[in-house]
């Protein structure tokens, strides 16, 4: 994450796609280096400092959802980027009944 001079707009979107919950954060900042995006999504990134943030998220998505949970990072044109998290929607148990509130 890099700071930018001046104002930056951040947009949060929450929607469903193919029985998955999608949470997307979009900004109009300077974007992310495409090589860094590739390293982050391949798991080949060595973080600075404690740097457990993204690696922790990716590990937990795999642990909880297997191949069903996704974290995508992509640049937008002409500037900015979108970070999107997708997880399966679970509205009921295996019989189709809604799960009780906890």
BAKE-944417 format. One line per field, with one value per atom (N, C-alpha, C): x, y, z; atom name; residue in three letters; residue number from 1. Coordinates in nm, 4 decimals. Layout:
N
X <- X|...
Y <- Y|...
Z <- Z|...
name <- CA|...
resn <- ALA|...
resi <- NUM|...
END
This chain:
102
X <- 0.0846|0.0000|0.0891|0.0651|0.1417|0.0468|0.0949|0.0126|0.0207|-0.0816|-0.0850|-0.1089|-0.0562|-0.0815|-0.2227|-0.2928|-0.4273|-0.5328|-0.6511|-0.7652|-0.7683|-0.8238|-0.8425|-0.9822|-1.0518|-1.1857|-1.1784|-1.2475|-1.2558|-1.4023|-1.4304|-1.5672|-1.5771|-1.6775|-1.7005|-1.8265|-1.8159|-1.9311|-1.9471|-2.0704|-2.1008|-2.2159|-2.1948|-2.2958|-2.2751|-2.3673|-2.3536|-2.3280|-2.2466|-2.2151|-2.2078|-2.2937|-2.2892|-2.2784|-2.3701|-2.3736|-2.2494|-2.1844|-2.0704|-2.0959|-2.0519|-2.0576|-1.9304|-1.9437|-1.8294|-1.8227|-1.7054|-1.6797|-1.5633|-1.5877|-1.4853|-1.4562|-1.3279|-1.2832|-1.2083|-1.2559|-1.1978|-1.1474|-1.0305|-0.9810|-0.9369|-0.9099|-0.8611|-0.7192|-0.6413|-0.5020|-0.4099|-0.2842|-0.1820|-0.1797|-0.2582|-0.2603|-0.1497|-0.1372|-0.0391|0.0472|0.1776|0.2691|0.2214|0.2022|0.1539|0.2403|0.3713|0.4585|0.4304|0.3995|0.3654|0.2334|0.1350|0.0072|0.0305|0.1117|0.1413|0.2063|0.3032|0.3704|0.2740|0.1883|0.0926|-0.0036|-0.0544|-0.1547|-0.0947|0.0344|0.0987|0.1557|0.1584|0.2160|0.3673|0.4263|0.5718|0.6246|0.5408|0.5795|0.6416|0.7565|0.8202|0.7933|0.7104|0.6719|0.7841|0.7699|0.8609|0.8057|0.8918|0.8453|0.7706|0.6618|0.5836|0.5071|0.4522|0.3926|0.3044|0.2183|0.1340|-0.0036|-0.0368|-0.1709|-0.2254|-0.1732|-0.2255|-0.2001|-0.0831|-0.0538|-0.1505|-0.1830|-0.2782|-0.4161|-0.4603|-0.5912|-0.5959|-0.4935|-0.4904|-0.4901|-0.4132|-0.4075|-0.5425|-0.6078|-0.7384|-0.8452|-0.8423|-0.9378|-0.9225|-0.7991|-0.7729|-0.8167|-0.7870|-0.8221|-0.9740|-1.0449|-1.1891|-1.2700|-1.2323|-1.3148|-1.2501|-1.1267|-1.0580|-1.0424|-1.0702|-1.0585|-1.1737|-1.2723|-1.3914|-1.3717|-1.2776|-1.2534|-1.1454|-1.1670|-1.0724|-1.0446|-0.9217|-0.8842|-0.8179|-0.8757|-0.8225|-0.7840|-0.6721|-0.6255|-0.6038|-0.6613|-0.6401|-0.6429|-0.5665|-0.5631|-0.6814|-0.7244|-0.8302|-0.7706|-0.8379|-0.7866|-0.8673|-0.8101|-0.6684|-0.5848|-0.6498|-0.5736|-0.6561|-0.5895|-0.6592|-0.6505|-0.7118|-0.7163|-0.8404|-0.8696|-0.9808|-0.9251|-0.9596|-0.9291|-1.0637|-1.0792|-1.2077|-1.1920|-1.2791|-1.2842|-1.4139|-1.4046|-1.5240|-1.5231|-1.6369|-1.6527|-1.7902|-1.8030|-1.9329|-2.0380|-2.1610|-2.2728|-2.3306|-2.3456|-2.4067|-2.5298|-2.6489|-2.7728|-2.8459|-2.8021|-2.8706|-2.7808|-2.8329|-2.7542|-2.7715|-2.7247|-2.7279|-2.8696|-2.9663|-3.1053|-3.1746|-3.1058|-3.1653|-3.2361|-3.2410|-3.3052|-3.2127|-3.2700|-3.1902|-3.1246|-3.0042|-2.9327|-2.9912|-3.0019|-3.0566|-2.9617|-3.0188|-2.9353|-2.8634|-2.7405|-2.6612|-2.6693
Y <- -0.1168|0.0000|0.1229|0.2088|0.3324|0.4506|0.5564|0.6754|0.7568|0.8356|0.9223|1.0648|1.1599|1.3005|1.3346|1.4120|1.4521|1.3536|1.3678|1.2851|1.1540|1.0535|0.9232|0.8754|0.8167|0.7649|0.6141|0.5632|0.4199|0.3799|0.2751|0.2281|0.0833|0.0519|-0.0831|-0.1379|-0.2578|-0.3236|-0.4621|-0.4997|-0.6326|-0.6871|-0.8045|-0.8631|-1.0137|-1.0826|-1.2262|-1.2565|-1.3596|-1.4072|-1.5590|-1.6287|-1.7750|-1.8413|-1.8102|-1.8664|-1.8360|-1.7246|-1.6795|-1.5350|-1.5026|-1.3666|-1.2964|-1.1824|-1.1055|-0.9727|-0.9429|-0.8150|-0.7522|-0.6379|-0.5729|-0.4329|-0.4005|-0.2673|-0.2095|-0.0943|-0.0303|0.1074|0.1455|0.2814|0.3424|0.4723|0.5402|0.5924|0.5154|0.5508|0.5159|0.4902|0.4681|0.3255|0.2369|0.0986|0.0178|-0.1077|-0.1999|-0.2516|-0.2593|-0.3113|-0.4501|-0.4739|-0.6040|-0.7228|-0.7032|-0.8115|-0.8436|-0.7431|-0.7654|-0.8408|-0.8047|-0.8762|-1.0236|-1.0531|-1.1923|-1.2672|-1.2033|-1.2663|-1.2892|-1.1904|-1.2024|-1.3182|-1.3287|-1.4305|-1.5691|-1.5771|-1.7082|-1.7605|-1.6742|-1.7149|-1.7041|-1.6411|-1.6292|-1.4970|-1.4235|-1.2932|-1.3098|-1.2476|-1.2462|-1.1098|-1.1056|-0.9764|-0.9097|-0.7784|-0.7006|-0.7003|-0.6849|-0.6776|-0.8033|-0.7856|-0.9024|-0.9593|-0.8720|-0.9089|-1.0320|-1.0519|-1.1709|-1.1458|-1.0236|-0.9881|-1.0707|-1.0524|-1.1234|-1.2729|-1.3125|-1.4551|-1.5212|-1.4519|-1.5031|-1.5191|-1.4200|-1.4256|-1.5412|-1.5539|-1.6608|-1.7982|-1.8139|-1.9417|-1.9764|-1.8776|-1.9026|-1.9343|-1.8650|-1.8966|-2.0416|-2.0859|-2.2237|-2.3215|-2.2919|-2.3796|-2.3935|-2.2827|-2.2835|-2.3251|-2.2744|-2.2946|-2.3813|-2.4272|-2.5032|-2.4173|-2.4714|-2.3958|-2.3017|-2.2986|-2.2155|-2.0693|-2.0408|-1.9036|-1.8401|-1.7185|-1.6512|-1.5093|-1.4646|-1.3260|-1.2812|-1.1813|-1.1328|-0.9869|-0.9515|-0.8130|-0.7790|-0.6677|-0.6270|-0.4753|-0.4253|-0.2820|-0.2437|-0.1190|-0.0659|0.0435|0.0720|0.1710|0.2992|0.4152|0.4455|0.4382|0.4302|0.4215|0.3511|0.3095|0.2449|0.0936|0.0292|-0.1165|-0.1636|-0.2928|-0.3582|-0.4807|-0.4953|-0.6166|-0.6818|-0.8068|-0.8747|-1.0066|-1.0277|-1.1503|-1.2215|-1.3511|-1.4307|-1.5572|-1.5824|-1.7028|-1.7631|-1.8953|-1.9596|-1.9105|-1.9021|-1.8651|-1.9929|-1.9964|-2.1112|-2.0607|-2.0923|-2.0434|-2.1514|-2.2740|-2.3811|-2.5010|-2.6014|-2.7226|-2.8095|-2.9317|-3.0187|-3.0571|-3.0401|-3.0707|-2.9509|-2.8373|-2.7178|-2.6287|-2.6718|-2.5909|-2.4777|-2.3638|-2.2504|-2.2815|-2.2339|-2.2521|-2.1580|-2.2024|-2.1141|-1.9988|-1.8880|-1.7750|-1.8172|-1.7662|-1.8000|-1.6894
Z <- 0.0000|0.0000|0.0000|-0.0963|-0.1083|-0.0933|-0.0296|-0.0169|-0.1453|-0.1696|-0.2867|-0.2412|-0.3175|-0.2884|-0.3346|-0.2584|-0.2972|-0.2506|-0.3086|-0.2692|-0.3458|-0.2822|-0.3437|-0.3059|-0.4005|-0.3754|-0.3567|-0.2552|-0.2301|-0.2372|-0.3144|-0.3345|-0.2880|-0.2087|-0.1591|-0.2245|-0.2823|-0.3449|-0.2843|-0.2549|-0.2040|-0.2887|-0.3490|-0.4357|-0.4450|-0.5112|-0.5304|-0.6773|-0.7003|-0.8346|-0.8275|-0.9019|-0.9100|-0.7725|-0.6824|-0.5471|-0.4644|-0.4945|-0.4152|-0.3725|-0.2509|-0.2012|-0.2459|-0.3071|-0.3547|-0.2812|-0.2267|-0.1615|-0.2362|-0.2977|-0.3792|-0.3258|-0.3170|-0.2780|-0.3971|-0.4444|-0.5629|-0.5240|-0.5758|-0.5530|-0.6844|-0.6807|-0.8009|-0.7778|-0.7022|-0.6733|-0.7884|-0.7552|-0.8580|-0.9119|-0.8544|-0.9008|-0.8344|-0.8768|-0.8220|-0.9362|-0.9123|-1.0129|-1.0572|-1.1876|-1.2360|-1.1913|-1.1798|-1.1326|-0.9863|-0.9070|-0.7662|-0.7549|-0.8369|-0.8367|-0.8663|-0.9659|-1.0030|-0.8862|-0.8198|-0.7057|-0.5902|-0.5621|-0.4525|-0.4759|-0.5974|-0.6254|-0.6449|-0.6702|-0.6867|-0.5555|-0.4524|-0.3242|-0.3207|-0.4211|-0.4296|-0.3752|-0.3059|-0.2528|-0.1148|-0.0940|0.0374|0.0995|0.2052|0.2628|0.3404|0.3538|0.4374|0.5795|0.6787|0.8181|0.8582|0.9338|0.9754|0.8568|0.7729|0.6454|0.6426|0.7417|0.7409|0.6818|0.6477|0.6034|0.4888|0.3684|0.2521|0.2591|0.3043|0.3161|0.4138|0.5213|0.6193|0.5558|0.4817|0.4167|0.3172|0.2335|0.1333|0.1997|0.3070|0.3787|0.4409|0.4996|0.5628|0.4590|0.3456|0.2390|0.1944|0.1763|0.1346|0.2427|0.3677|0.4789|0.4941|0.4881|0.5136|0.3906|0.2723|0.1532|0.0455|0.0683|-0.0353|-0.1589|-0.2739|-0.3984|-0.4249|-0.3352|-0.3560|-0.3164|-0.2254|-0.1826|-0.2686|-0.3127|-0.4024|-0.3557|-0.3773|-0.3578|-0.4867|-0.5506|-0.6783|-0.6650|-0.7276|-0.7319|-0.8780|-0.9229|-1.0622|-1.0731|-1.1658|-1.1926|-1.2797|-1.2661|-1.3503|-1.4374|-1.5472|-1.6408|-1.6247|-1.6242|-1.6451|-1.5176|-1.4002|-1.2752|-1.1700|-1.0616|-0.9520|-0.9582|-0.8591|-0.8574|-0.7834|-0.8006|-0.7324|-0.6619|-0.5337|-0.4588|-0.4307|-0.4756|-0.4637|-0.3891|-0.2931|-0.2147|-0.2498|-0.2883|-0.3179|-0.2341|-0.1678|-0.0869|-0.1162|-0.1004|-0.1250|-0.0261|-0.0738|0.0120|0.0702|0.2004|0.2667|0.3397|0.2854|0.3458|0.4233|0.4143|0.4848|0.5034|0.5726|0.5887|0.4638|0.4676|0.3495|0.3090|0.3976|0.3632|0.2985|0.2954|0.2366|0.3371|0.4645|0.5682|0.6088|0.6395|0.6842|0.8178|0.8338|0.9594|1.0638|1.1886|1.2931|1.3240|1.3673|1.4118|1.5376|1.5529|1.6710|1.7723
name <- N|CA|C|N|CA|C|N|CA|C|N|CA|C|N|CA|C|N|CA|C|N|CA|C|N|CA|C|N|CA|C|N|CA|C|N|CA|C|N|CA|C|N|CA|C|N|CA|C|N|CA|C|N|CA|C|N|CA|C|N|CA|C|N|CA|C|N|CA|C|N|CA|C|N|CA|C|N|CA|C|N|CA|C|N|CA|C|N|CA|C|N|CA|C|N|CA|C|N|CA|C|N|CA|C|N|CA|C|N|CA|C|N|CA|C|N|CA|C|N|CA|C|N|CA|C|N|CA|C|N|CA|C|N|CA|C|N|CA|C|N|CA|C|N|CA|C|N|CA|C|N|CA|C|N|CA|C|N|CA|C|N|CA|C|N|CA|C|N|CA|C|N|CA|C|N|CA|C|N|CA|C|N|CA|C|N|CA|C|N|CA|C|N|CA|C|N|CA|C|N|CA|C|N|CA|C|N|CA|C|N|CA|C|N|CA|C|N|CA|C|N|CA|C|N|CA|C|N|CA|C|N|CA|C|N|CA|C|N|CA|C|N|CA|C|N|CA|C|N|CA|C|N|CA|C|N|CA|C|N|CA|C|N|CA|C|N|CA|C|N|CA|C|N|CA|C|N|CA|C|N|CA|C|N|CA|C|N|CA|C|N|CA|C|N|CA|C|N|CA|C|N|CA|C|N|CA|C|N|CA|C|N|CA|C|N|CA|C|N|CA|C|N|CA|C|N|CA|C|N|CA|C|N|CA|C|N|CA|C|N|CA|C|N|CA|C|N|CA|C|N|CA|C|N|CA|C
resn <- UNK|UNK|UNK|UNK|UNK|UNK|UNK|UNK|UNK|UNK|UNK|UNK|UNK|UNK|UNK|UNK|UNK|UNK|UNK|UNK|UNK|UNK|UNK|UNK|UNK|UNK|UNK|UNK|UNK|UNK|UNK|UNK|UNK|UNK|UNK|UNK|UNK|UNK|UNK|UNK|UNK|UNK|UNK|UNK|UNK|UNK|UNK|UNK|UNK|UNK|UNK|UNK|UNK|UNK|UNK|UNK|UNK|UNK|UNK|UNK|UNK|UNK|UNK|UNK|UNK|UNK|UNK|UNK|UNK|UNK|UNK|UNK|UNK|UNK|UNK|UNK|UNK|UNK|UNK|UNK|UNK|UNK|UNK|UNK|UNK|UNK|UNK|UNK|UNK|UNK|UNK|UNK|UNK|UNK|UNK|UNK|UNK|UNK|UNK|UNK|UNK|UNK|UNK|UNK|UNK|UNK|UNK|UNK|UNK|UNK|UNK|UNK|UNK|UNK|UNK|UNK|UNK|UNK|UNK|UNK|UNK|UNK|UNK|UNK|UNK|UNK|UNK|UNK|UNK|UNK|UNK|UNK|UNK|UNK|UNK|UNK|UNK|UNK|UNK|UNK|UNK|UNK|UNK|UNK|UNK|UNK|UNK|UNK|UNK|UNK|UNK|UNK|UNK|UNK|UNK|UNK|UNK|UNK|UNK|UNK|UNK|UNK|UNK|UNK|UNK|UNK|UNK|UNK|UNK|UNK|UNK|UNK|UNK|UNK|UNK|UNK|UNK|UNK|UNK|UNK|UNK|UNK|UNK|UNK|UNK|UNK|UNK|UNK|UNK|UNK|UNK|UNK|UNK|UNK|UNK|UNK|UNK|UNK|UNK|UNK|UNK|UNK|UNK|UNK|UNK|UNK|UNK|UNK|UNK|UNK|UNK|UNK|UNK|UNK|UNK|UNK|UNK|UNK|UNK|UNK|UNK|UNK|UNK|UNK|UNK|UNK|UNK|UNK|UNK|UNK|UNK|UNK|UNK|UNK|UNK|UNK|UNK|UNK|UNK|UNK|UNK|UNK|UNK|UNK|UNK|UNK|UNK|UNK|UNK|UNK|UNK|UNK|UNK|UNK|UNK|UNK|UNK|UNK|UNK|UNK|UNK|UNK|UNK|UNK|UNK|UNK|UNK|UNK|UNK|UNK|UNK|UNK|UNK|UNK|UNK|UNK|UNK|UNK|UNK|UNK|UNK|UNK|UNK|UNK|UNK|UNK|UNK|UNK|UNK|UNK|UNK|UNK|UNK|UNK|UNK|UNK|UNK|UNK|UNK|UNK|UNK|UNK|UNK|UNK|UNK|UNK
resi <- 1|1|1|2|2|2|3|3|3|4|4|4|5|5|5|6|6|6|7|7|7|8|8|8|9|9|9|10|10|10|11|11|11|12|12|12|13|13|13|14|14|14|15|15|15|16|16|16|17|17|17|18|18|18|19|19|19|20|20|20|21|21|21|22|22|22|23|23|23|24|24|24|25|25|25|26|26|26|27|27|27|28|28|28|29|29|29|30|30|30|31|31|31|32|32|32|33|33|33|34|34|34|35|35|35|36|36|36|37|37|37|38|38|38|39|39|39|40|40|40|41|41|41|42|42|42|43|43|43|44|44|44|45|45|45|46|46|46|47|47|47|48|48|48|49|49|49|50|50|50|51|51|51|52|52|52|53|53|53|54|54|54|55|55|55|56|56|56|57|57|57|58|58|58|59|59|59|60|60|60|61|61|61|62|62|62|63|63|63|64|64|64|65|65|65|66|66|66|67|67|67|68|68|68|69|69|69|70|70|70|71|71|71|72|72|72|73|73|73|74|74|74|75|75|75|76|76|76|77|77|77|78|78|78|79|79|79|80|80|80|81|81|81|82|82|82|83|83|83|84|84|84|85|85|85|86|86|86|87|87|87|88|88|88|89|89|89|90|90|90|91|91|91|92|92|92|93|93|93|94|94|94|95|95|95|96|96|96|97|97|97|98|98|98|99|99|99|100|100|100|101|101|101|102|102|102
END
